[in-house]
Amino acid sequence: MFGLSELAVILIVVIAVLAAKKLPELARSAGKSARILKAEARAMNTEDQDAEGTTPRTIRGETVARGAGAPEADRAGETPRS
């Protein structure tokens, strides 16, 4: 009967005939998707290259000593004494 290649050609022709009105819209959306994907990949590559050339940021904090006048409930991780 029919081989796999003949069935594939018939399927493509049937899809083209039935979806003729939607084909330009599908092609347009596929093109937009490809452009977006390419732009995102390019942006990721430039971010990676920028990150390689910089040193990590150092954020300095300050140490807060516990004061004698501080209430006991304010101490982190401790329960108030009764």
C-alpha positions, -999 to +999 in steps of 0.1 A: +000+000+000+015+033+011+049+037+027+058+061+055+071+088+032+039+088+011+017+091+042+038+119+055+034+138+022-004+132+022-006+144+059+014+176+051-009+184+021-041+178+042-028+200+069-018+227+044-053+226+028-072+227+061-051+253+078-044+276+048-060+306+066-039+301+098-005+294+081+006+331+078-003+338+114+015+306+126+046+315+106+046+351+120+043+338+156+070+313+150+093+340+137+085+362+167+092+333+191+126+326+173+136+363+176+127+364+213+146+332+220+176+345+201+176+378+220+173+361+254+201+338+246+223+367+235+214+386+267+223+356+289+257+353+271+265+390+277+254+387+314+277+357+318+306+376+301+300+407+323+299+386+354+333+370+346+351+403+344+339+418+377+348+411+413+320+401+438+305+429+458+313+431+495+285+445+517+298+456+550+275+452+580+277+465+615+278+446+647+253+455+673+263+446+709+236+436+733+231+463+758+226+458+795+194+478+793+178+458+765+147+438+774+153+400+775+125+393+750+144+413+723+173+389+723+172+367+692+166+330+699+160+334+736+128+331+755+121+356+783+130+345+818+102+346+844 
